Amino acid sequence: MADTIARLMRDTVRKDPEHGVQLVKDASGVFQEISWGRLYREAEAFGAGLLRLGITRGDHVGIISDNMKE
């Protein structure tokens, strides 16, 4: 089975969920490290939100975003 971004992310989280993956600024402008585990949980929550909206596998969805976590 071909790897997908979701599978690669899941496998990385299983290996080392506390490993840092990204730095983001907090409200005071200080960079805080985000772990793979936290990023994965946030991605799962985003996916659950899409499901709640009626989006299903195979639907086309465009995401327009700045280069940031949010």
C-alpha positions as CSV (number, residue, x, y, z in Angstrom):
1,M,0.0,0.0,0.0
2,A,1.4,3.4,-1.0
3,D,2.4,5.8,1.8
4,T,0.3,8.9,2.3
5,I,1.1,12.0,4.3
6,A,-1.3,10.8,7.0
7,R,0.4,7.4,7.2
8,L,3.9,8.9,7.3
9,M,2.8,11.3,10.0
10,R,1.2,8.5,12.1
11,D,4.3,6.3,11.8
12,T,6.5,9.2,12.9
13,V,4.2,9.8,15.9
14,R,4.3,6.2,16.9
15,K,8.2,6.2,16.8
16,D,8.7,9.4,18.8
17,P,5.6,11.5,19.7
18,E,7.5,14.0,21.8
19,H,10.1,14.9,19.1
20,G,9.8,18.6,18.1
21,V,8.5,19.2,14.6
22,Q,7.7,23.0,14.5
23,L,8.3,26.2,16.4
24,V,5.4,28.6,16.8
25,K,5.1,32.0,18.5
26,D,3.0,32.2,21.6
27,A,0.9,35.3,22.6
28,S,3.9,37.0,23.9
29,G,6.0,36.4,20.8
30,V,8.2,33.7,22.3
31,F,8.8,30.6,20.1
32,Q,7.4,27.4,21.6
33,E,8.2,23.9,20.2
34,I,5.3,21.7,19.0
35,S,5.8,18.0,19.1
36,W,4.7,15.4,16.5
37,G,2.2,14.1,19.0
38,R,0.5,17.5,19.5
39,L,0.5,18.2,15.7
40,Y,-1.0,14.8,15.0
41,R,-3.8,15.4,17.6
42,E,-4.5,18.8,16.0
43,A,-4.7,17.2,12.6
44,E,-7.1,14.5,13.9
45,A,-9.3,17.3,15.3
46,F,-9.2,19.1,12.0
47,G,-10.2,15.9,10.2
48,A,-13.0,15.3,12.6
49,G,-14.3,18.8,11.9
50,L,-14.3,18.0,8.2
51,L,-16.2,14.8,8.8
52,R,-18.7,16.7,11.0
53,L,-19.3,19.1,8.0
54,G,-20.1,16.1,5.8
55,I,-16.8,15.9,3.9
56,T,-15.9,12.3,3.1
57,R,-13.0,10.3,1.6
58,G,-12.7,11.2,-2.1
59,D,-14.2,14.7,-1.7
60,H,-12.2,17.6,-3.0
61,V,-11.2,20.2,-0.4
62,G,-9.0,23.2,-0.9
63,I,-7.2,24.7,2.0
64,I,-5.8,28.2,1.6
65,S,-3.4,29.1,4.4
66,D,-0.5,31.2,5.4
67,N,2.8,29.4,6.3
68,M,1.8,28.8,9.9
69,K,0.4,26.2,12.2
70,E,-3.1,27.8,12.4
